[in-house]
Amino acid sequence: MNINENVLSGRITLKMLRYFYAVSQCMHFGQAATQLNISKSPLSAQIKELESVLDVTLFERTTRHVQLTDVGLLLKQECGLLFELFGDSINKVAKAGRALDNTINIGLMSSIFWAGFGSVLREFKKSYPQYTFNFIELSPEKQKQALIKHRIDIGLARFADTRNIYPLSERLLYAEPMCVLVSDEHPLKMNQSLSMDDLINEEFVFMNRTNSASTDMIIERLVDSGFYPKVTQEVIEPTTLMAVVATSTMVSIVPQSYRQHQWHNVCFIPLKEMILADIYAIYDSRSERESVNAFLAEVPALLSLQNIN
């Protein structure tokens, strides 16, 4: 029986090759077994079976060391190529399936809805009733990973999160500035507008930097204005940020559209300097989908109309 027949008959399986590849990477049967979540005995048995079918020795084993033979090194290289090709093939099939699917998978942070996305998407559905939405709550960084892996079709993020996103593309959906957020008992609450210099002595609360690139961008702008802000707290959820400001003397800088939500005990004050909080769609332009193209074409106008009204 030749090698092709061995593969087709199931004598050589992906499981065998995956087990071999795990050992070849860490060069330790025990560590490989732990990574694969199996015991060492079935792992060794699968490797021996693979060697028997191929009629080769893949590892030189001693009581203290494991070393790849020349043939084993070659198989390791080929397995790397095989698994990469296998992954690409599965992604192609999944992508083709989604192209026929009328579901638009959207990655977002829930605060995006504070800009009026709910009513905008209802209007979109009136023109495109064949499409349905599947919302997946993801930080901007996780949105980018999900787009590359074809798990979502569109990500919704702020301007700061659109920098350095190659090979992905971005499309402006709605332009808006940042503003200052203070409690309704804060001494700055009566100001009609504020400059960055007015905030030099304040303590700040921001979104966690691993979840939002906007925080680093805001801090950069404050540093450029002449001072490094005292960041007392970072939070994961935008609603937590609002609660912290409402119940403390800390201030924050947030997208202007946050004020459209009904918040208690906080004041939104225009910022004299422009810090962009624009909302963008992030997508993979290499994946042609009619539903995504329709979304990108219609939603910007609907958002602008929503916020004008």
C-alpha positions in Angstrom: 0.0 0.0 0.0 1.5 3.4 -1.0 1.4 6.6 1.0 -1.7 8.0 -0.8 -3.6 4.8 -0.1 -2.5 5.0 3.5 -4.0 8.5 3.8 -7.2 7.6 2.0 -7.7 4.5 4.0 -7.3 6.4 7.2 -4.1 4.7 8.4 -2.5 8.2 8.4 -4.8 10.8 10.0 -4.7 14.5 10.8 -4.7 13.5 14.5 -1.4 11.5 14.0 0.2 14.4 12.2 -1.1 17.0 14.8 0.4 14.8 17.6 3.7 14.5 15.8 3.8 18.3 15.1 3.1 19.1 18.8 6.1 16.9 19.9 8.3 18.3 17.1 7.7 21.8 18.3 8.4 21.4 22.0 10.7 18.3 21.7 9.2 16.8 24.8 6.5 14.1 24.9 5.2 15.2 28.3 4.8 18.8 27.4 3.2 18.0 24.1 0.7 15.7 25.9 -0.2 18.5 28.3 -0.8 20.9 25.4 -3.0 18.4 23.6 -4.8 17.6 26.8 -4.1 13.9 26.6 -1.9 11.4 28.5 1.6 10.5 27.3 0.7 6.9 26.5 -1.7 7.5 23.6 0.5 10.2 22.2 3.5 7.8 22.0 1.3 5.2 20.5 0.1 7.5 17.7 3.7 8.5 16.9 4.9 4.9 16.8 1.9 4.0 14.5 2.9 6.9 12.2 6.5 5.7 12.1 5.3 2.2 11.3 3.0 3.3 8.5 5.7 5.5 6.9 8.4 2.9 7.7 10.7 5.7 9.0 12.1 6.8 12.4 10.9 10.4 13.2 12.6 10.8 16.6 15.8 9.7 18.2 14.8 9.0 21.8 16.9 8.6 24.9 15.9 8.7 28.5 16.8 12.4 28.7 16.4 13.8 25.2 14.2 13.7 22.2 15.7 14.8 18.8 14.2 14.9 15.3 15.8 12.7 12.7 16.4 14.3 9.2 13.2 12.6 8.1 11.4 13.9 11.1 12.6 17.5 10.4 11.3 17.2 6.9 7.9 16.0 8.1 7.8 18.9 10.6 8.2 21.4 7.8 5.6 19.6 5.6 3.2 19.5 8.5 3.5 23.3 9.0 2.6 23.8 5.3 -0.2 21.3 5.5 -1.9 22.8 8.6 -1.5 26.3 7.1 -3.1 25.1 3.8 -5.8 23.3 5.8 -6.7 26.4 7.8 -6.8 28.6 4.7 -9.1 26.0 3.0 -11.5 26.0 6.0 -11.6 29.8 6.0 -12.4 29.9 2.3 -15.3 27.5 2.8 -16.6 29.5 5.8 -16.2 32.8 3.9 -18.0 31.4 0.9 -20.8 30.2 3.1 -21.2 33.7 4.7 -21.3 35.2 1.2 -24.5 33.3 0.6 -25.8 34.2 4.0 -28.0 37.3 4.6 -26.8 37.7 8.1 -24.4 40.6 8.8 -22.1 39.8 11.7 -21.2 43.1 13.4 -18.5 43.4 16.1 -19.0 46.4 18.4 -18.9 48.0 21.9 -22.4 48.6 23.3 -21.7 52.4 23.6 -21.9 52.6 19.8 -25.6 52.5 20.2 -25.5 55.7 22.2 -24.8 57.4 18.8 -28.3 56.4 17.6 -27.3 53.1 15.8 -30.4 51.3 16.9 -32.9 53.5 15.0 -30.4 53.8 12.1 -30.3 50.0 11.7 -34.1 49.8 11.8 -34.2 52.3 8.9 -31.6 50.2 7.1 -33.9 47.2 7.5 -36.8 49.0 5.8 -34.7 49.3 2.6 -33.0 45.9 3.0 -35.5 43.6 4.7 -33.6 40.5 3.5 -30.7 41.2 5.9 -30.5 40.4 9.6 -28.0 41.5 12.1 -25.9 39.5 14.5 -24.3 41.7 17.1 -21.1 40.4 18.8 -19.7 42.6 21.7 -16.0 42.9 21.1 -13.3 45.4 21.9 -11.8 47.2 18.8 -8.7 45.1 19.0 -10.7 41.8 19.1 -12.8 43.1 16.2 -9.7 43.3 14.1 -8.7 39.8 14.9 -12.2 38.5 14.2 -12.3 40.3 10.9 -9.0 38.7 9.8 -10.3 35.3 10.9 -13.6 36.0 9.0 -15.7 35.6 12.2 -17.4 39.0 11.7 -18.2 41.0 8.6 -17.9 44.5 10.0 -16.4 46.1 13.1 -17.6 49.4 14.5 -14.9 51.5 16.3 -13.7 55.0 17.0 -11.2 56.9 15.0 -8.2 56.1 17.2 -8.8 52.4 16.6 -8.5 52.7 12.8 -4.8 53.5 12.9 -2.4 50.8 11.7 -5.2 48.3 10.7 -3.6 46.9 7.5 -4.7 44.6 5.7 -8.1 45.8 6.8 -10.0 48.9 5.5 -12.0 51.6 7.2 -15.0 53.7 6.2 -16.1 56.9 8.0 -19.7 56.5 9.2 -20.2 59.5 11.4 -17.9 62.4 12.4 -18.1 63.7 16.0 -15.7 65.4 18.5 -14.8 64.5 22.1 -16.2 66.5 25.0 -15.5 66.9 28.7 -17.5 64.8 31.2 -17.9 66.0 34.8 -20.3 65.4 37.6 -23.2 67.8 38.2 -21.5 68.8 41.5 -18.1 69.5 39.9 -16.7 73.1 40.0 -16.3 73.1 36.2 -19.9 72.2 35.5 -21.0 75.8 34.8 -18.5 76.4 32.0 -20.0 76.8 28.5 -16.8 75.2 27.1 -13.4 74.1 28.4 -9.9 74.0 27.0 -7.3 71.3 27.8 -5.5 73.9 30.0 -8.6 74.0 32.3 -8.1 70.3 33.1 -4.5 70.5 34.2 -5.3 70.0 37.9 -8.0 67.4 37.4 -7.9 63.6 38.1 -9.0 61.5 35.1 -10.9 58.2 34.6 -10.5 56.6 31.2 -11.4 53.5 29.3 -8.8 50.7 29.7 -6.1 51.2 27.1 -6.1 47.5 26.0 -9.7 47.9 25.0 -9.7 51.4 23.5 -6.9 53.2 21.6 -8.8 56.4 22.2 -7.3 56.6 25.7 -3.8 56.8 24.5 -4.8 59.3 21.8 -6.4 61.6 24.4 -3.4 61.4 26.7 -1.1 62.2 23.7 -3.2 65.3 23.0 -3.1 66.4 26.7 0.6 65.9 26.8 1.0 68.0 23.6 -1.0 70.7 25.3 1.6 70.9 28.1 0.8 68.5 30.9 0.6 64.8 31.6 -2.8 63.9 33.0 -3.2 62.2 36.4 -5.0 59.0 35.4 -6.5 57.8 38.7 -8.6 54.9 37.2 -9.2 52.9 34.1 -12.4 51.0 33.5 -13.6 48.3 31.1 -17.2 49.3 30.4 -18.3 52.8 29.3 -21.3 52.6 31.7 -18.8 52.1 34.6 -16.9 55.3 33.4 -20.1 57.3 33.5 -20.9 56.0 37.0 -17.4 56.8 38.3 -17.7 60.4 37.0 -21.2 60.8 38.4 -20.1 59.8 41.9 -16.7 61.4 42.2 -14.6 64.5 41.4 -12.9 62.7 38.5 -13.4 63.9 35.0 -13.1 62.3 31.6 -13.1 63.0 27.9 -15.7 61.1 25.9 -17.4 61.1 22.6 -20.0 63.8 22.3 -22.7 61.3 21.3 -22.7 59.9 24.8 -24.9 62.7 25.9 -27.8 61.3 23.7 -28.2 58.6 26.4 -30.2 59.6 29.5 -27.6 59.9 32.2 -28.1 61.3 35.7 -25.7 63.5 37.7 -23.3 64.3 34.9 -22.6 67.2 32.6 -21.2 67.2 29.0 -19.1 70.3 28.2 -17.8 71.1 24.8 -14.0 70.9 24.4 -12.4 73.9 22.6 -9.7 71.7 21.0 -10.7 69.1 18.5 -10.1 65.5 19.5 -11.7 63.1 17.0 -14.3 60.5 18.1 -15.5 59.7 14.6 -17.2 56.3 14.2 -15.8 54.0 11.5 -16.7 50.7 10.0 -13.7 48.4 9.8 -14.0 45.6 7.2 -12.0 43.4 4.9 -12.2 44.9 1.4 -10.9 41.6 0.0 -14.1 39.9 0.9 -16.8 41.0 -1.5 -20.3 40.8 0.1 -23.4 42.6 -1.2 -24.7 43.0 2.4 -21.5 44.7 3.6 -21.4 47.0 0.5 -25.1 48.0 1.2 -24.3 48.7 4.9 -21.3 50.9 4.0 -23.3 52.8 1.3 -26.5 53.5 3.4 -25.5 53.8 7.1 -23.4 57.0 6.9 -26.3 59.0 5.5 -28.8 57.5 7.9 -26.5 58.3 10.9 -26.0 61.9 9.8 -29.8 62.4 9.4 -30.4 60.7 12.8 -28.0 63.1 14.6 -29.2 66.2 12.7 -32.7 65.5 13.8 
